[in-house]
Amino acid sequence: SIRPQSGGKGQYDGGNGVIRRIQFREAMTANILSGRRQVKPFGLAGGEAGQTGLNHLILADGSTTELAATDTIKVDTGDAIAIFTPGGGGYGSSTTTI
């Protein structure tokens, strides 16, 4: 799904990220390698930065744990990973002078 309001504001707002959820049908080891989890995607020409990304492990019982940008975990049947990708930085100042 679309990650609403994750793009930076500007004369031209940055694009929204997405939310991906992957549910595991059997126990296994999973790896994730992702970026922009600590440093926000920058805006240009006065535009604001977009939101950083997030990675969550959602256990079958509903509890959640935040994962690092690069992580290796063991998952069981019914567990899921939710990946919130970063939004893009905005372009241009969002304030206008008259």
Phi and psi in degrees as GROMACS dihedral restraints (atoms count N, CA, C in turn):
[ dihedral_restraints ]
;  ai    aj    ak    al  type     phi  dphi    fc
    3     4     5     6     1   -76.2    20    10
    4     5     6     7     1   140.3    20    10
    6     7     8     9     1   -94.1    20    10
    7     8     9    10     1    95.4    20    10
    9    10    11    12     1   -61.7    20    10
   10    11    12    13     1   143.8    20    10
   12    13    14    15     1    58.0    20    10
   13    14    15    16     1    28.5    20    10
   15    16    17    18     1   -90.9    20    10
   16    17    18    19     1   -14.2    20    10
   18    19    20    21     1   -81.8    20    10
   19    20    21    22     1   147.6    20    10
   21    22    23    24     1   -70.3    20    10
   22    23    24    25     1   148.2    20    10
   24    25    26    27     1   -77.8    20    10
   25    26    27    28     1   153.3    20    10
   27    28    29    30     1   177.8    20    10
   28    29    30    31     1  -177.6    20    10
   30    31    32    33     1   -56.9    20    10
   31    32    33    34     1   -37.8    20    10
   33    34    35    36     1  -122.4    20    10
   34    35    36    37     1   107.8    20    10
   36    37    38    39     1   -63.0    20    10
   37    38    39    40     1   147.2    20    10
   39    40    41    42     1   -69.9    20    10
   40    41    42    43     1   155.9    20    10
   42    43    44    45     1   -70.2    20    10
   43    44    45    46     1   149.4    20    10
   45    46    47    48     1   -76.5    20    10
   46    47    48    49     1   149.0    20    10
   48    49    50    51     1   -79.3    20    10
   49    50    51    52     1  -172.8    20    10
   51    52    53    54     1  -126.6    20    10
   52    53    54    55     1   164.2    20    10
   54    55    56    57     1  -117.6    20    10
   55    56    57    58     1   123.1    20    10
   57    58    59    60     1  -116.1    20    10
   58    59    60    61     1   136.3    20    10
   60    61    62    63     1  -124.9    20    10
   61    62    63    64     1   125.2    20    10
   63    64    65    66     1  -118.5    20    10
   64    65    66    67     1   118.4    20    10
   66    67    68    69     1  -103.0    20    10
   67    68    69    70     1   137.8    20    10
   69    70    71    72     1   -93.1    20    10
   70    71    72    73     1   134.1    20    10
   72    73    74    75     1   -96.7    20    10
   73    74    75    76     1    -5.7    20    10
   75    76    77    78     1  -155.1    20    10
   76    77    78    79     1   160.5    20    10
   78    79    80    81     1   -66.9    20    10
   79    80    81    82     1   140.5    20    10
   81    82    83    84     1  -167.6    20    10
   82    83    84    85     1   177.0    20    10
   84    85    86    87     1  -101.0    20    10
   85    86    87    88     1   132.3    20    10
   87    88    89    90     1  -119.6    20    10
   88    89    90    91     1   144.3    20    10
   90    91    92    93     1  -120.9    20    10
   91    92    93    94     1   144.3    20    10
   93    94    95    96     1  -131.7    20    10
   94    95    96    97     1   138.4    20    10
   96    97    98    99     1  -132.4    20    10
   97    98    99   100     1   109.5    20    10
   99   100   101   102     1  -140.1    20    10
  100   101   102   103     1   165.0    20    10
  102   103   104   105     1  -127.2    20    10
  103   104   105   106     1   174.7    20    10
  105   106   107   108     1    58.8    20    10
  106   107   108   109     1    41.8    20    10
  108   109   110   111     1   -98.4    20    10
  109   110   111   112     1   -16.8    20    10
  111   112   113   114     1  -119.5    20    10
  112   113   114   115     1   -36.8    20    10
  114   115   116   117     1  -103.3    20    10
  115   116   117   118     1   124.2    20    10
  117   118   119   120     1   -68.3    20    10
  118   119   120   121     1   144.4    20    10
  120   121   122   123     1   -63.1    20    10
  121   122   123   124     1   122.1    20    10
  123   124   125   126     1   -73.1    20    10
  124   125   126   127     1   153.2    20    10
  126   127   128   129     1   -92.1    20    10
  127   128   129   130     1   167.1    20    10
  129   130   131   132     1  -123.8    20    10
  130   131   132   133     1   150.9    20    10
  132   133   134   135     1    52.3    20    10
  133   134   135   136     1    41.6    20    10
  135   136   137   138     1    92.7    20    10
  136   137   138   139     1    -1.7    20    10
  138   139   140   141     1   -74.8    20    10
  139   140   141   142     1   152.5    20    10
  141   142   143   144     1   -81.9    20    10
  142   143   144   145     1   157.5    20    10
  144   145   146   147     1   -70.2    20    10
  145   146   147   148     1   152.4    20    10
  147   148   149   150     1   -81.2    20    10
  148   149   150   151     1   172.7    20    10
  150   151   152   153     1   -77.7    20    10
  151   152   153   154     1   147.8    20    10
  153   154   155   156     1   -71.1    20    10
  154   155   156   157     1   162.9    20    10
  156   157   158   159     1   -85.2    20    10
  157   158   159   160     1   166.4    20    10
  159   160   161   162     1  -140.6    20    10
  160   161   162   163     1   150.6    20    10
  162   163   164   165     1  -129.2    20    10
  163   164   165   166     1   129.4    20    10
  165   166   167   168     1  -127.3    20    10
  166   167   168   169     1   140.2    20    10
  168   169   170   171     1   -95.9    20    10
  169   170   171   172     1   125.7    20    10
  171   172   173   174     1  -113.1    20    10
  172   173   174   175     1   110.9    20    10
  174   175   176   177     1   -75.0    20    10
  175   176   177   178     1   159.6    20    10
  177   178   179   180     1   -57.6    20    10
  178   179   180   181     1   -27.0    20    10
  180   181   182   183     1   -81.4    20    10
  181   182   183   184     1    -2.0    20    10
  183   184   185   186     1    98.6    20    10
  184   185   186   187     1   -11.7    20    10
  186   187   188   189     1   -73.6    20    10
  187   188   189   190     1   151.9    20    10
  189   190   191   192     1  -125.6    20    10
  190   191   192   193     1   152.7    20    10
  192   193   194   195     1  -137.8    20    10
  193   194   195   196     1   134.8    20    10
  195   196   197   198     1   -77.4    20    10
  196   197   198   199     1   136.6    20    10
  198   199   200   201     1  -101.5    20    10
  199   200   201   202     1   155.4    20    10
  201   202   203   204     1   -73.8    20    10
  202   203   204   205     1   169.3    20    10
  204   205   206   207     1   -61.5    20    10
  205   206   207   208     1   -37.3    20    10
  207   208   209   210     1  -121.8    20    10
  208   209   210   211     1   118.3    20    10
  210   211   212   213     1  -151.5    20    10
  211   212   213   214     1   152.8    20    10
  213   214   215   216     1  -127.2    20    10
  214   215   216   217     1   127.2    20    10
  216   217   218   219     1  -137.1    20    10
  217   218   219   220     1   157.2    20    10
  219   220   221   222     1   -98.9    20    10
  220   221   222   223     1   131.4    20    10
  222   223   224   225     1  -120.0    20    10
  223   224   225   226     1   153.1    20    10
  225   226   227   228     1  -110.3    20    10
  226   227   228   229     1   168.8    20    10
  228   229   230   231     1   -55.2    20    10
  229   230   231   232     1   130.0    20    10
  231   232   233   234     1    93.2    20    10
  232   233   234   235     1   -15.3    20    10
  234   235   236   237     1   -71.3    20    10
  235   236   237   238     1   161.8    20    10
  237   238   239   240     1  -144.4    20    10
  238   239   240   241     1   158.0    20    10
  240   241   242   243     1  -116.2    20    10
  241   242   243   244     1   131.1    20    10
  243   244   245   246     1  -108.6    20    10
  244   245   246   247     1   126.0    20    10
  246   247   248   249     1  -114.0    20    10
  247   248   249   250     1   117.0    20    10
  249   250   251   252     1  -104.1    20    10
  250   251   252   253     1   105.6    20    10
  252   253   254   255     1   -76.5    20    10
  253   254   255   256     1   153.2    20    10
  255   256   257   258     1   -68.7    20    10
  256   257   258   259     1   156.8    20    10
  258   259   260   261     1   -89.9    20    10
  259   260   261   262     1   159.6    20    10
  261   262   263   264     1   -80.0    20    10
  262   263   264   265     1   153.9    20    10
  264   265   266   267     1   -72.5    20    10
  265   266   267   268     1   148.7    20    10
  267   268   269   270     1   -77.4    20    10
  268   269   270   271     1   164.4    20    10
  270   271   272   273     1  -123.1    20    10
  271   272   273   274     1   130.0    20    10
  273   274   275   276     1    80.8    20    10
  274   275   276   277     1   150.9    20    10
  276   277   278   279     1   -65.4    20    10
  277   278   279   280     1   137.3    20    10
  279   280   281   282     1   -84.2    20    10
  280   281   282   283     1    -8.4    20    10
  282   283   284   285     1   -93.5    20    10
  283   284   285   286     1   139.8    20    10
  285   286   287   288     1  -117.6    20    10
  286   287   288   289     1   145.1    20    10
  288   289   290   291     1  -106.1    20    10
  289   290   291   292     1   139.3    20    10
